Amino acid sequence: MKKASCPVCHSEGQNVLALTVKHLVREALRDTVHETTTYRLCLNPHCPVVYFDASGKTLKKEDLKIPVWYKDGAFPKYICYCSRVTEEEIRSAIRQGARTLEDIQRMTGAGSKGFCLTENPSGRCCHGEIVKILEKACRVSPQSQ
């Protein structure tokens, strides 16, 4: 079976529940999100599409209430949407000595509320993204962070 791809950039999409999409679209578009539809998240940072379905219907960055952290121009660049913790706040915690996910959670509150399904555009927990930031920070010198 062919995997669904974004109708604009043709990147493969990641499955997202309709519940996630419904919570994050602007109020005026909420009724266009159907619980029985399978939505996908376009993972291309340069594409304006955030969500799409098999029929080719798209929801773009401007259709959402929040910026999507990995999309071009996202500001603020939230990593943890539940606690509204930005990438810069996580990097700041690392500069202040955070070395583990638990350190980041303690210092910023990121990844501690658990409303990911309705707050994070991916519908997933932010722990993986936090760990990626930590790993990248460990590979570069403190002066370049």
C-alpha angles and dihedrals in degrees: 000000000000115000116239115256133193111274091221106043100012093231116148114261132226117228116253127181119248087236089065093048093046092054095049105043120093114271093251090060100041094099091056091064111089124201092220094054121098109227128196131202115230106228096196107111092205096052118093091216117098102171132019138170135212092268091060096254111147138197113204134204092269090054092065130081092224137042116257107235099224098041119101112269097016110162125205092025101216118192095175108040095180093062096024092238115164131214089249091055090052091048089049090053089051090051087051092055108277109149104163140044088252091055090052091048092049095046100041108016090238117153095012107102104058102215091125096127092064103023106042116070089224092051087230137108118274095224092099092053092048091052090050090054091048093049092048091049090053090055095054130060118261090246092062096051 
